Amino acid sequence: MTMLIIAITFLCISIAMVAWISKIAMKTVDVRFTSGFSIQDSIHRLSMICMPFNFSTRQMRWIFGSVTESKVVLECRTHGVKRSFTQFYGAFRSEESMIVLTGKFVMSSRAQLSLALWFSALGFGFVFLARELVARYNQSLLVPMLFVSGMIVFTAWIIKIRIIESPDEMKFISSEIENTLRAI
């Protein structure tokens, strides 16, 4: 029962930590795009640039997501490597006889959830190993503790790299949206 309480505590701490990373390190960026088309045409045009993932895709980077009248969620993907850390959430609005797509770039909820689960598992593992080390004075647990500590540092390094890449992903998604909604 004690281990369950510790696991739940680490999950809550990890969720709070990922929320902090999301707000502090990965700043939310509000954006606004003007469309030269009607709402239905804008939805159709944005839907056309959203490509599904498959291994035969020849492009190195593309947009995927869902586009509806009430919600637009877009993300970029790099071929064969990774999903984006950044997502665009927005909606179409009609303002002063113009169609406007307003939204913001945020850390994707999928990334936040996976980071929270990962950090809680690592934290739980570290506490469990530390408890066993102290309770049984089993020095053979020092190596697994060092491994878990290394995994925490490695994960923090990956997050830093992904946050550094985030402005480039925002720029790519923004340029795709602008090019798609621009009337020729």
N, C-alpha and C positions, 0 to 999 in steps of 0.2 A: 504494500500500500504506500509505503514511503517513497519507493521508486516511481510509482505512478504520479504522486504529487510533484516530485522533482521533475519528471518528464513534462508535465503540464506547465509547471513554472518556467522551464526552459523554452517551451513553445511560446508562451506569452512574452517572455523576454525577447525571443528572436523576432516575433512579429513586431514588437515595439522598435527593435533595432533596425529592422528592414524599413519600417515606416520612417524612421529617422534618416536612414540612408536615402530613401526616396525623396524626402523633403529638403534635406540639407545639401547632400552631395549632388543629387540629380535634380537640379532646379526645374520647376514647371515653367514651360514657356507658352504663353498665350499667343495665338496667331489668328489671322483673319485673311481669307482669300475671297476675292470678288469674282463672280462667274459672269460670263457673257451669254449664258444660256438660261433656259427655264430650269426650275428645280428638277423636273423629271429628266430633262436632257443632261443636266449636271450629274444626277445620280447614275444615269446610263453611261455617261462618259467615264466617270470614276470607276464604275464597276468593270468597264472594259479593260482598264489598266491593271486590275487585280488579277494576278496569275496564280493558279494553284501550284503547289510544289510538286515537281516530279524530277526524276533524275535525268531526263532527257532535255531539260531546259538549257538553252545555250547561253542565256544572259548570265552575267556575273552577279548582278544585283537586280532585284525586282520588288514590286509592291504586291502585298497580299492583304486581305482583310475583308470586311463587310461594309457595304454601303446601302443604307436605307434612308427613307425620308426623315426619320426621327433620330438616326444615329449613324455616324461614320467612324469606323475604327480601321486604321491603316497602320501597316508595319512594313519594314523592308526586310529582305532576306538576302544573304550573300550565299552564292552557289556552293553547296556542299559543306558549308562551314557552320553556320549558326543562324539562329533567329535573332531578331533585333532586341535590344534591351529597352528601346524606346518605342512607344506607340503614340499615334495621333488619335485623340478622341474629339469628335466634333459633331456638329449638326448644321443643316442648312436652315437659313432664315431669310425671310423677305424683308428688306429694309429699304425704304425710300425708292421703290420701283427697281431695286437691284436685288439680285440673289447673292447672298454672302454665306460662305462656309466659315463658321467660327469654331474654334476649338483650342486644344492645348496638347503639348507634348508632355508625356509623363512616363515614368518607369512602368512597364507593362505589369499588369496584375499577375500574370503567369510567372514572371521573373520574381516578383515580390513573394508569391506563395512558395516557389521552389527554394528561394533563399531562406525564408523563414523555417521551412522544414529541414533544410540542410544544416543551418546553424543550430537549430534545436537538437538535431541528432548528434552533431559534433559536441555540443555543450553537455548533453546528457551522457555521452560516452566519456567525456573528460571527467565529469563529476563521478560517474560510476567507477572509473579506474582509480581516481584519487581516493575515493571512499575505501575501495578494496586495498589500496596501497597502505593507507593509514590503519585500517582495521586489522589487516593480516601481516603488515610489514613485509609484503611480498615485492622485493625490488625488481623482479622480472616484469612488473607492470610499468616500469619507467619507460621502456621502449615504446609500448603502445601509446602511452601518454604523450611522448615526444612526437609520435606519428600523428596523433589527433591534433596536437598543437600546430604541427606543420601544415595539416590540412586547413586549419582555421586561417593561418597566415596566407596560404596559397589561395584560398577562396577570397580573402580580402584583396589580394593582388589582382585576381581576375575581375573583381568588381571595379577596382580602380581603372583597369584597362578599358572595361566596357563603358564606364562613365566618361573616359577620355574620348572614346569613339562616338559617343552619343551626339555631339553637335554635328558631326558628319552625317549621321543617320537622319537627323532633323533636317539638314540642308537637302539631302537627297529626296526625302518624302515631300518637303515643301516645293522643291522644283518640279517634281512629278505632278503635284496637285496644281500648281500654277500653270504649267504647260497644258494640262488637260482642260482646265476651266477657262483658259484664255480663248476669246473669240478671235478667229483668224480673219 
